[in-house]
Amino acid sequence: MIRRPPRSTLSSSSQRQMCIRDRVRPLQDRVLVERLEEEKKTAGGIIIPDNNAEKPAQGKVISVGSGYLKEDGSFRALEVKPGDTVLFGKYAGTEVKVEANDYLIMKESDVFGIIQ
Protein backbone atom coordinates (compact mmCIF):
# COMPACT_ATOMS: atom_id res chain seq x y z
CA MET A 1 0.00 0.00 0.00
CA ILE A 2 1.36 3.41 -0.99
CA ARG A 3 1.04 6.07 1.66
CA ARG A 4 0.89 9.70 0.67
CA PRO A 5 2.02 12.44 3.05
CA PRO A 6 -0.74 14.44 4.74
CA ARG A 7 -1.98 17.33 2.58
CA SER A 8 -0.55 19.90 4.97
CA THR A 9 3.04 18.87 4.11
CA LEU A 10 2.54 19.37 0.35
CA SER A 11 3.02 22.85 -1.09
CA SER A 12 0.05 24.46 -2.81
CA SER A 13 1.72 24.17 -6.24
CA SER A 14 2.35 20.44 -5.62
CA GLN A 15 -1.29 19.96 -4.61
CA ARG A 16 -2.43 21.83 -7.75
CA GLN A 17 -0.16 19.72 -9.99
CA MET A 18 -1.42 16.48 -8.45
CA CYS A 19 -5.01 17.63 -9.00
CA ILE A 20 -4.46 18.68 -12.63
CA ARG A 21 -2.61 15.41 -13.34
CA ASP A 22 -5.71 13.54 -12.17
CA ARG A 23 -8.08 15.67 -14.28
CA VAL A 24 -6.23 16.05 -17.62
CA ARG A 25 -4.26 13.25 -19.28
CA PRO A 26 -2.70 14.13 -22.66
CA LEU A 27 -3.13 11.59 -25.44
CA GLN A 28 -0.36 9.90 -27.46
CA ASP A 29 2.54 12.32 -28.09
CA ARG A 30 0.97 15.33 -26.34
CA VAL A 31 2.44 17.12 -23.32
CA LEU A 32 0.66 19.28 -20.69
CA VAL A 33 2.84 22.28 -19.77
CA GLU A 34 2.45 25.10 -17.25
CA ARG A 35 4.20 28.32 -18.34
CA LEU A 36 6.85 29.64 -15.96
CA GLU A 37 6.53 33.26 -14.91
CA GLU A 38 8.69 35.69 -16.87
CA GLU A 39 10.81 38.29 -15.10
CA LYS A 40 8.92 41.57 -14.82
CA LYS A 41 12.12 43.57 -14.50
CA THR A 42 14.96 43.99 -17.01
CA ALA A 43 18.64 43.63 -16.14
CA GLY A 44 18.85 47.44 -15.99
CA GLY A 45 16.06 47.59 -13.39
CA ILE A 46 13.23 48.74 -15.68
CA ILE A 47 9.87 47.25 -14.72
CA ILE A 48 7.90 45.83 -17.66
CA PRO A 49 4.11 46.27 -17.46
CA ASP A 50 1.99 43.13 -17.93
CA ASN A 51 0.43 44.30 -21.19
CA ASN A 52 3.88 44.71 -22.87
CA ALA A 53 5.51 41.57 -21.49
CA GLU A 54 5.99 38.65 -23.87
CA LYS A 55 4.66 35.22 -23.04
CA PRO A 56 7.40 33.07 -21.52
CA ALA A 57 8.83 30.40 -23.83
CA GLN A 58 9.60 27.92 -21.09
CA GLY A 59 7.48 25.89 -18.76
CA LYS A 60 7.20 22.91 -16.47
CA VAL A 61 5.84 19.61 -17.78
CA ILE A 62 2.83 18.54 -15.71
CA SER A 63 1.93 15.29 -17.49
CA VAL A 64 2.69 13.42 -20.72
CA GLY A 65 0.84 11.05 -23.03
CA SER A 66 1.63 7.40 -23.67
CA GLY A 67 3.97 8.07 -26.62
CA TYR A 68 4.21 7.95 -30.40
CA LEU A 69 2.29 5.32 -32.29
CA LYS A 70 4.73 3.58 -34.66
CA GLU A 71 3.74 2.04 -37.99
CA ASP A 72 4.00 -1.47 -36.50
CA GLY A 73 1.41 -0.55 -33.84
CA SER A 74 3.78 -0.24 -30.87
CA PHE A 75 4.38 2.91 -28.83
CA ARG A 76 7.65 4.81 -28.42
CA ALA A 77 7.88 6.54 -25.04
CA LEU A 78 8.31 10.33 -24.92
CA GLU A 79 11.65 11.86 -24.00
CA VAL A 80 10.14 14.49 -21.69
CA LYS A 81 8.71 13.48 -18.33
CA PRO A 82 6.65 15.22 -15.64
CA GLY A 83 8.73 17.76 -13.73
CA ASP A 84 11.05 18.66 -16.65
CA THR A 85 11.55 22.33 -17.49
CA VAL A 86 11.28 22.74 -21.26
CA LEU A 87 11.76 25.38 -23.96
CA PHE A 88 9.10 25.78 -26.65
CA GLY A 89 8.06 28.18 -29.40
CA LYS A 90 6.20 31.40 -28.71
CA TYR A 91 3.03 30.18 -30.47
CA ALA A 92 3.36 26.46 -29.67
CA GLY A 93 0.47 24.41 -28.37
CA THR A 94 -3.13 25.10 -27.50
CA GLU A 95 -3.99 27.12 -24.41
CA VAL A 96 -6.44 25.48 -22.00
CA LYS A 97 -7.86 26.73 -18.72
CA VAL A 98 -8.45 24.24 -15.91
CA GLU A 99 -9.62 25.38 -12.49
CA ALA A 100 -8.71 29.03 -13.25
CA ASN A 101 -5.11 28.10 -14.21
CA ASP A 102 -3.70 28.38 -17.74
CA TYR A 103 -1.88 25.45 -19.33
CA LEU A 104 -0.63 24.48 -22.78
CA ILE A 105 -1.17 21.17 -24.53
CA MET A 106 1.40 20.63 -27.27
CA LYS A 107 3.04 17.86 -29.23
CA GLU A 108 6.43 16.72 -28.04
CA SER A 109 7.84 17.87 -31.39
CA ASP A 110 6.94 21.48 -30.39
CA VAL A 111 9.40 21.22 -27.48
CA PHE A 112 12.84 22.56 -28.46
CA GLY A 113 14.77 21.23 -25.49
CA ILE A 114 14.91 20.30 -21.83
CA ILE A 115 16.62 22.67 -19.40
CA GLN A 116 18.96 20.73 -17.09
N, C-alpha and C positions, 0 to 999 in steps of 0.2 A: 504494500500500500504506500502510495506517495503522499507525503505530508507537505502541505504548503505552509509557509510562515503566516502568522496572523496578519490580517490586512493592515494593521497599524504599523508594521515594520516595513511595508512596501511604500515607496515614494508615490506621489500622485501620478507622475508620468508613467511609472511602471504599472500602476493599476489601470491607467487609461490604455496602455499598450496591450495589456492582457485582455481587456474588454474588447478592444477593436479586433484583436486577433481571433477572438471567439465569434465575432459578428461578421467579418468580411474575410473570405478566403479567396485569393486570386486563383484563376484557372490557368492551367498549362504553363506557358512561359511568362506569365504576368507577375509583377512585383508591386506591392503596396508600400508607398514611401511617404514619410512625413517630412515636409521641408524643414530645414534648420533655419533659425532666425538669422537674418543678415545683420551685420554691424550697422548701427544707425549713426555712427560717427566716423569721419574719414581719419586718415593718419595725421592730418594737420589739425584735427580737433573740430572740424566743421560738422555740425549736426545736420543730417539729411532728413527732411520731412517724409512722412509715410507715403504721400502721394507721388513723390519723385524717386523713391527707392525702387530698385529693380528687384524682381523676384529672385530669391536665392537659387543657385544651380547645384546645390548639394542637399542631401537629406539622409534620413535614417530609415533603413529598411525595416518595416514592421512585420510583414509576412510575405511568403513567396508561394508560387504555384508548384505543381508537381513536376514540371519540366517540359522539355521539348518532345513532341511526338515525332519519332523517326519514321522513315518510310517502311521499315519492317514491323512497325507497330509497337516498338518498345519506347520507353521514355529515357531521355538524357537529363540528369539532374542539373539544376541551375548552379551557376558559380557563386552568385550572391546568396547570402543567408540572413535571417533576421538578426538585427543588431549592427550590420555593416553600415558604414557611412559611405555614400556613393556620390559621384558626380554625374550630372545628366544635362541635357540640352535645355535651353530656356523655355522652349515650347513643347517639351516632351510630355507625354502622358495625358491622361484625362483627369481633371480635377473632380473629386467627389467630397461631399460633406457628410460626415457621420458623427452624430451626437455633438453638433456645433463645432467640430474640428475639421480642418481641411486636410485632405490627403491627395496623393496622386496614384493612379494605377497606370503602369506603363509596362511595355515589353522589356525583357532583359536586354535586348539589343539596343534600347534607348539609353542604357546606362553606359557611360564612357569609361568609368573606372571605379575602383574601390580605394578609399583613403585609408591608409594603414596607420 
